[in-house]
Amino acid sequence: MVTRLPPRDSAGQPTDKETARTAILPQDEIDRIVQSRHDAPHTVLGPHPYGDGSRLLVRAFLPNAEAVTLRVNDIEPDDYAMCRLHPEGLFEAVVEHAGAGIDYVFIGSDRQGNLFTRRDPYCFTESRFTAADEALFVQGRHWRLYEKLGAHPVTYGPVHGVNFAVWAPHAQRVSVVGAFNQWDGRCHQMRRLNRAGIWEVFVPEAKEGDLYKYEIKTAAGSVFLKGDPFAFRTEAHPATASVVYDADWGFCALDAGWLQGGRQRAFSDRGIFVRAVDLDAQAVAAAEAGMSTFRALARPAFLAAIKAEGYTHIELTSARPGHWGSASSFAPGSADGTPEELMELIVACHAQGIGVPVPAFTAALPASLSELAWFDGSPLYETTTAATATGASFDRAKPEVTSFLLSQAAFWVDRYHVDGWRTDAAMAHLYRSLLRDDAAGLAGIRIAVALPARPPTVAGAEMDRLVGGRHDNPFAILGPHFSEATRELRVRAFVPHAQAITLELAAEPELVFELSRVHPQGLFEAVIPDPGPDRGYRLFVRENGEHAYRYPDAYSYAAPVFAELDQHLFGEGNHYRICEKLGAHVRSERGVEGVNFAVWAPNALGVSVVGPFNRWDGRYHPMQRHGVSGVWELFVPEIGAGTLYKFEIRARNGHTYLKADPYAFFTEAAPGTASIVSRLEGAHAWQDQDWIDRRARSRPWEEPIAVYEVHLGSWQRRADGSHPSYREIAAPLVSYVKRMGFTHIELLPIAEHPFEPSWGYQVTNYYAPCSRFGPPQDLMALVDACHQAGIGVILDWVPAHFPRDAFALAWFDGSHLYEHADPRQGEHRDWGTLIFNYGRHEVENFLIGNALFWLEHYHFDGLRVDAVASMLYLDYSRPKPGDWIPNKYGGRENLEAIEFIKHTNAVVHQQYPGVMMIAEESTSFPAVSRPTDQGGLGFGFKWNMGWMHDVLAYMKTPPAERRNHHSKLTFGLVYAFSENFVLSLSHDEVVHLKGSLLTKMGGGQAEKLANLRLLFAFMYAHPGKKLLFMGAEFGQRSEWNHARSLEWDCLDDAEHHGLARMMEDLNALYRRERAFFEVDFKGTGFEWLDADSADACTLAFLRKAKDPRNALMFVFNFSGISLPHHRVGVPYPVAYTALFSTNAQAYCGHAAAIPGERVHAEEVPWHGRDYSIEVPLAAFSALILKPAAADNRPVAE
């Protein structure tokens, strides 16, 4: 049924009064519609209440229509012929239906007779762009603007179509045009929604795949076509139309693992390194393979090759117009594939652990988006006040432009799951706000900031010095340098193997800056504008054929540990804790753990620290020199204990040397020579505080000291012949020494020495325990175990000379640094070693600090100082004139060494009371063991080399000839109290074809053992502390061999076992009887009874404690003839109790049980005494007796 409209007059207006009141349309409104000038076409077109509201007035502007019928789609359709209101095609009809929600269409024909059916776009008044959207938009915070602007396929009830929305605030009118309206801008005029300038219209006929543009009419009347800035797809170049596309697809679940943490894990320690993939080049191969470029790039082999080169990301680039994102910043280049194929490529990249960034907007308006310029007839997106070198720039002062820019960035992350954006510094902080708003959801997203090309900011000569390893202040070039004037942060890094370096700011880790190569050897630089107050950063490096990795920049940590006070003390030789500043020390800087390296090399042109952390390449970590001190220092972050390292020294002669750290706490085991970073603090939980406290109160010269000298490498090896560790040897060694009754263990040098046959006397690393036996904490455990067992530990220390090993101290910085330059002072001819330059304060400090180091960190109870005589005399082992240089007074004394010795001893005794300093000094240099304030050298004790040589010479003499050498036994008492002597039968006496102590004795097996028992008894009886080298206590048959264990099988022999038992008993007696040790160094503690019986080869004397009534009597028979009735004059008319006999049957002697027998003094004058006793004295034996107390014995004053 066709319903006719109410009658109208000649002007076309309704004639009835009611209709006239409600349907009058002003001519201006009609003109604005038909002339396409209306910004609210919905107020004219579409359905409107009519009359009393029971009917609707529907208007339509169908410019090409000849006749139009409105059909209401009901159970029975009603047709209404529409009247033409204007010749240009404005029609209306009144419909007998109430409500605006009726379903109707326009049916008609155009002037060519073509039929058409169209839905009315203006009956859909619901706006997708809400007031909330407007608020966010005008605040610059609408980061999902792409969901509201652009073309979006939507459905209203049963009607499918496309909602178009565009921002054009200065336009007079905006229409959407396309194939759905024959590109006629009159058909779908858009309505302006708000003051923000958003235009919107729903086009029922439009569908996905339709081409479209916006027709914009300016206030000046100009009309032009613009592509949609928010189009998700565009025509292939050179066409410029936008394409309706639904960007909501189902790829979300394919890379969920990547989005839920995989991305963050993949790049947190690798950084961002982008491989540009040229789509132009790939398009040719793709075409040959019959696939799109995107699909060709998604092949696993191609992506694996990219990853193998060390890249973390790929960026798709092209020189072609219409490439990746060029026609619209929301649309991939249609020439390279579909959006779905692009998504497939991105998912494939994620499966390979490769990220995909996209080029985001920079400050400059890109030429590819030229249609944004003067978009609505005004500089809408661009600014008119500023322009870049390449053209206009975005007007970021407009919050609406900010929303546009942020929305573009968010779109690629949301819809395509890209992993970041590339932009410039001006825009980077804008995009960063997007990441901060959703830190969890966008974790791992990075913004690659493109910095403008600029010349290097450092002089070429300075760069050459740096890359040539000749710069003494690399911090002047490398690391961060902030300019207050320009508010720029300049960061430089020298990474020779790097192909590319990127930087992340600590405060803004989302921003990634790529450094530019400014020197072909690998010096890179970035100039970062306005970095903010926190200028910390992280560097990432990519190398060819390697994975990218985080590169901790040592030059971002400039706080030196070696301060001015340290320099001053070190230069004076008074820095007693120098090992805490030089060497390698684990420390934390700004919350980052690393290692501080410092080394003294004053004559070097350059010094670097090298190790596996930089491929042993000295170019990576050049150190900084601290002025005239000659100390070089560098903190290397993110390495720690266990790291191997050396110092690379560039000498002035042009040569480069690799040197171990003189202050290293641990080293590689031979044949390796690298130093190892070791943390001593807390390495061992010490349990010996009681021992340390008692030691501080002790008076060692009045206490029993029976030292067991041990070479750890040969005391007791493993079954396979290998060395035990310090920790392994602790239990058996401590148990054995305690059972044997020795008070102390003296360790042959255990400072690091690669040459094992040197026995430790050619030290290369003075601060490192020998790594053959384990790490520092194991040595600490050994010393601690000794202390808990009541055993002291003495260290053999070697400050007299050092070897020539190229990796160690010799020629350290290309000069004679630790040694004298003149070989007449600096070379030790006997040993082929070098002599320390004790007059150099820093060398003196090195050695004094080392002595204190062993006492402090390892709790040693004393130092036995080796080869002191070679230190004291300038002509030591230089018999010819001209072989040595006299001192400043013309004498032969080494004044500098003497001062060093005094200094060392004074400091040790001051800081560690109770610690023993023992000199191995073989000459008659005076006052070796006297305090420095009394003119002495300050040692507590001195080895009695004269006694040792005399007594061993005597014992080697056949018994029948000993009568002629009696003085060798007695001469030692002439000078016995001139020094605090230690009687030593050391390792030196059982090597170099000298044989063992046992083989030095004369006679057969039984006689040898008897003589050895006699020798030990004589040593213990003689004034002085005691030292015995391992193996002698059980009579080892062979000469000592450092390469194998002691001959423990000797103990299977009863006679050797008897000797060992005798030593055990003798030590017990020694510790028990105070006369043995209380007055070792004064004549009041000794009294001869019989010194002149040379023919009989007998001796007798008395030893006294501080209370002289507490005494012991010693009687010796060095002959091979037993004396059953040997008489000895005695001072006291009392009974004498036999305490000990070397001839006891328990020791495989021949006497019955001697201990406990009493012998009474008889008033028989003998040896000038009024009284005497008669005792049985076997051949080669000694007897110890203790006089009973008596009133007539002298008492102590």
FENTA-V349831 format. One line per field, one symbol per residue. phi: phi as a letter, one per 40 degrees, with the letter a starting at -180 (. if undefined). psi: psi as a letter, one per 40 degrees, with the letter a starting at -180 (. if undefined). A space follows every 10 residues. Layout:
# FENTA-V349831
phi=???
psi=???
This chain:
# FENTA-V349831
phi=.bcccdcbcc cgcdcccccc cbbcbdcccc cccccfbcca cccbcgcadb gcgcbbbbba bbdcccabbc bccbdbdbbb cccccadchc baabbcbcgc cccabbbabc ccgccabbcc cccbbcbccc cccccccccg bccbcccbcg bbcbbbgccb abcbaacacc ccabbbbicc bffbcccbcc bccaccgcba abbcccacgc caabcbbccc gcbabbccdb ccabcccccb ccbcacccbb cdccbccccc hcccccbcbb gbbbccbccc cccccccccg accdcccccd cccccccccg cbbbbcbacc cgcdgccacb bccccbicdc cccccccccc ccgbcbcbcc cbccccccbc cccfcbgacc cbbcbaaccc hcbccccccc cccccccccc dccccbgcbi bbabcccdcc cccccccbcc cbcgcbbccc cccacdcbcc ccccccccgb ccacccbcgc bcbccbfbbc bbabbdccca bbbbcccbcc cbbccccbac chcbabbbcf cgccbcabbb bbbcgbccac bcccccbbcc cccccccccc ccgbccbccc bcgbbcabbf gbcabcbaac accccabbcb iccbgfbccc bcccccfccg cbaacbcgba dgccaabcbb cccgcbbcbc cdbccabccd ccbccbcbbc cgcaccbbcc ccccccccbd cbbcbbcbcb bccbcaccdc gccccdcccd cccccccccc gccabbcddb cdacccccgh cbcbbcbbcd cdbhcdcccd cccccccccg bcbbbcbbcc aaccdccbcc fcbgbcccbc ccccbbbbcc bgbbbccccc dccdcdccdc dcdccccbgc cibcccfcdc ccbcbdfbcc cgcabccccg cccccccccc ccdccccccc cbcgccbbbc bbbbdcfcbb dccbgccgcc abccccdccc cccccccddc bcdcbdcccb cdccbdbcac cbcbbccccb bfgcgcdccc ccgcdccccc ccccdccccc ccdhcbabcd gccbgdcccc bccacccccd cccdcccccc cccccccccc ccccccbcbc bbcccbacba bbccccfbaa abbbcccccc bbbbbbbccc bcbcbcbbcb cbcbcbccba bcccccbgcb ccccdhcbbc cbcbdafgbc babbbcbcdf abbbbbccca ccccbcc
psi=hhhiiiiiad eeiididddd deehhidddd ddddefeheg ddediaiiih beeeiihhii hgdehdihhh hhgadhihhh hhihdidefh iiihhfhiie eihiihhaia eeehiihiih eeegehhdhi dddddddeef egefdeedia hhhihhbehi ahhhiihgde idihihiade fffheddghi ihdaeefhii ihhdeiihei iiihhhhide eihihhihde heiiiiieie iihhhhehif ededfddddf ddddddeded ahhhhhhhdd ddddddddef iidddddehd ddddddddee idiihhiiei ieaheddiee hiheeeiidd dddddddddd defhihiihi iadihidefd edhfdfeigd diieeiiide aiiigedhdd dddddddddd dddddefiea ihaiddeddd dddddddgdd dfhehihhhh iihiiieiid ddddddeefe hegddddiai hhhddefihh hihhgdehdi hihhhddged hhhhiihehe efhiiihhhg eidhfiiiii hhiheiiiih hhhdeegehi dgaddddddd deeegefdee diahhhihhf ehiahhhhih gdeidihihi adefffhedd giihhgaede hhihhhifia iehiiihhhh ieeeihihhi hdeieiiiii eieiihhhhd hedhgiffdd ddddddeigd eeihhhhhhh hdeedhiide eihiiddded ddddddddde eidihhhihe ihhdgdeeee eghdgdehih edeiiddddd ddddddddef hihihhhged iiiehdebdh fdfeigddii dhdedehhdd efaihigeeh dddddddddd dddddddefi eihhhifddd ddhdehfgdi heeihiaeee iehgdddddd dddddddddd dgieihhhhg heafhifdfi ideeeieeid ihhgdddddd dddddehidd eddefddddd ddedededig ihhhgaddef ifeeiidded iiaadddddd dddddddddd dihiiihhii dddefhdiih heeiiigeed eehddddddd dddddddddd ddhdddedgd fideeihhdh eegddefiih ihhiadheeg iihhhiheie higdfhhhii ehgiihhhdh heeiddefae iahdheihhh iighhifeid iiihihhiif iihhihiiii deiiii.
